[in-house]
């Protein structure tokens, strides 16, 4: 923690989430989905989902470095639960490189597989929200619509306890850089319907006046309470927001005691009712990946 981090922590309430963290270190088998090659040396922001017994993975490619030049959304599929993967397919692209694409997220509704992507005019400068659907007969993703929503996607579609759907991310001005944590909500519970914006932090500022930087978010649904964990590259202080009305309103930020750093955070809920969080814990090179599990269905 820096001095500014300590000042920020003193200004916000603390939420105790962990009593004793039991560390279990074990070998994990890694399977490569796609490797850099002569055409694409940069791969980033992957999403994955299981649909009809098939794993679908997608990400964005760049020729040299992050979000520069030709930036297509690519994908592969696995029919043996991740052991082997199909040939690369390009789902959407702009060969001129004027339109950048990122990042893909998935959702399933009415037994259909959907994919959202962002169009950008510059790195992280969001131009639109685009929706695709998988045609089960052709096995290809087909374009449905594009909307001028400056909302950068973070994680796959979340089903809320009230049956509505939620997308997590951050919002800004159209064609601008988004730095305000926010969610999109589908009141109808349908993916191809209208989505309504709800800001989590109204003006994109922390309570000490500093700006959010890359506030990517991910949610845990613990019974009827939502816990939105927030990455923020401006501060090392781990942040979480709480909603008790299925995302309509959010608390002020809390500091919490799960030891994470400014890295991407992925949270979710298991079929057993327990919850998990995936993040990096090495501040300098993100070389250590950690998965946290709750002991039961509760979080606090």
C-alpha positions, -999 to 999 in steps of 0.1 A, spaced: 0 0 0 11 35 -8 4 65 15 -26 74 -8 -39 39 -5 -38 41 33 -56 74 32 -83 60 9 -88 29 31 -93 52 61 -121 71 43 -142 41 34 -159 13 54 -144 -21 55 -162 -53 47 -147 -84 63 -151 -113 38 -124 -138 49 -117 -153 83 -89 -177 77 -77 -184 41 -65 -220 38 -39 -221 12 -38 -252 -10 -12 -253 -37 -15 -279 -64 -5 -286 -100 -31 -276 -125 -31 -290 -160 -29 -262 -187 -42 -267 -222 -34 -242 -249 -65 -230 -268 -45 -207 -292 -9 -196 -295 6 -164 -311 18 -169 -346 32 -149 -376 -3 -133 -382 -13 -126 -347 12 -120 -319 -12 -107 -293 -43 -125 -279 -64 -110 -251 -96 -109 -231 -109 -144 -236 -144 -156 -228 -156 -192 -226 -190 -210 -221 -205 -244 -224 -235 -249 -247 -250 -282 -258 -220 -301 -245 -195 -279 -265 -171 -254 -251 -170 -221 -270 -140 -198 -265 -134 -164 -280 -110 -135 -277 -95 -107 -298 -64 -109 -319 -39 -82 -328 -9 -84 -352 17 -69 -328 4 -52 -296 -28 -46 -277 -56 -29 -297 -36 -17 -326 -43 -25 -362 -64 -53 -375 -83 -65 -344 -108 -94 -351 -129 -114 -327 -117 -150 -331 -130 -183 -317 -125 -220 -313 -146 -249 -300 -139 -280 -280 -160 -311 -283 -140 -330 -256 -143 -305 -227 -111 -286 -235 -86 -313 -244 -85 -304 -281 -98 -273 -300 -111 -267 -335 -94 -246 -361 -95 -208 -357 -126 -189 -369 -130 -152 -373 -164 -141 -360 -163 -104 -368 -136 -80 -381 -128 -48 -400 -99 -55 -423 -91 -18 -426 -82 -17 -389 -103 14 -384 -128 -4 -362 -113 -23 -333 -132 -51 -316 -131 -62 -280 -140 -80 -257 -164 -109 -264 -188 -122 -237 -214 -149 -239 -249 -155 -228 -275 -183 -231 -312 -175 -233 -342 -195 -247 -317 -223 -256 -298 -199 -279 -261 -189 -276 -254 -152 -279 -222 -132 -281 -218 -95 -272 -188 -75 -285 -177 -39 -285 -168 -18 -315 -141 8 -307 -126 38 -326 -94 37 -305 -81 15 -276 -110 13 -251 -129 41 -267 -162 24 -271 -184 31 -301 -211 5 -299 -225 -26 -283 -230 -54 -309 -249 -87 -305 -245 -120 -324 -264 -153 -321 -252 -188 -330 -271 -204 -359 -273 -240 -349 -278 -252 -385 -248 -234 -400 -228 -234 -367 -219 -198 -374 -224 -166 -353 -248 -142 -371 -250 -105 -365 -283 -93 -349 -279 -56 -340 -256 -28 -331 -265 0 -306 -246 32 -297 -240 22 -261 -205 33 -247 -204 4 -223 -172 -18 -222 -181 -54 -215 -163 -74 -187 -179 -108 -181 -205 -132 -194 -243 -125 -189 -254 -130 -153 -289 -142 -143 -302 -123 -113 -323 -138 -85 -354 -119 -99 -350 -135 -134 -336 -104 -150 -302 -104 -168 -271 -83 -161 -240 -74 -180 -211 -60 -159 -187 -33 -172 -179 4 -173 -194 33 -191 -183 67 -205 -191 91 -233 -197 77 -268 -163 72 -285 -146 81 -252 -127 62 -225 -151 45 -200 -141 49 -164 -173 46 -144 -183 11 -131 -218 3 -143 -241 -26 -153 -267 -31 -180 -299 -48 -170 -324 -66 -192 -358 -62 -175 -374 -88 -198 -349 -115 -190 -341 -117 -227 -307 -112 -243 -319 -98 -276 -342 -71 -259 -335 -37 -245 -308 -32 -219 -310 -4 -193 -279 13 -178 -273 16 -141 -242 33 -128 -225 19 -98 -202 49 -91 -221 79 -104 -192 101 -115 -163 77 -119 -144 91 -89 -133 75 -56 -142 92 -24 -107 108 -21 -112 125 -55 -90 102 -75 -102 88 -108 -110 52 -115 -86 36 -139 -98 4 -157 -125 -3 -131 -134 -38 -145 -160 -55 -123 -174 -90 -116 -203 -101 -95 -212 -127 -69 -249 -134 -63 -251 -146 -26 -288 -153 -21 -305 -120 -28 -274 -98 -23 -250 -88 -51 -213 -82 -43 -196 -64 -72 -158 -67 -69 -140 -39 -87 -105 -37 -101 -89 -2 -101 -54 4 -114 -52 38 -96 -52 22 -62 -42 -11 -46 -72 -10 -22 -95 -39 -31 -130 -26 -36 -165 -41 -35 -200 -26 -40 -232 -41 -25 -267 -42 -40 -297 -55 -21 -323 -49 -49 -308 -69 -78 -286 -41 -91 -310 -12 -91 -290 7 -64 -255 2 -51 -238 11 -19 -207 33 -16 -175 14 -21 -162 -9 7 -126 -20 12 -124 -57 17 -98 -81 30 -94 -106 2 -58 -101 -9 -60 -92 -45 -41 -66 -66 -50 -44 -96 -57 -73 -119 -87 -86 -137 -111 -102 -113 -135 -130 -122 -162 -140 -97 -191 -163 -99 -214 -189 -83 -211 -227 -84 -240 -251 -87 -233 -262 -51 -242 -227 -40 -206 -218 -31 -189 -188 -47 -155 -183 -63 -131 -155 -72 -102 -157 -97 -74 -131 -96 -37 -124 -97 -18 -117 -65 17 -108 -77 17 -70 -79 46 -68 -104 41 -93 -131 8 -111 -123 27 -144 -123 6 -160 -96 -30 -169 -103 -53 -177 -73 -88 -191 -70 -107 -184 -38 -137 -205 -28 -163 -198 -1 -170 -225 25 -207 -223 20 -234 -202 3 -228 -171 24 -202 -144 18 -201 -124 50 
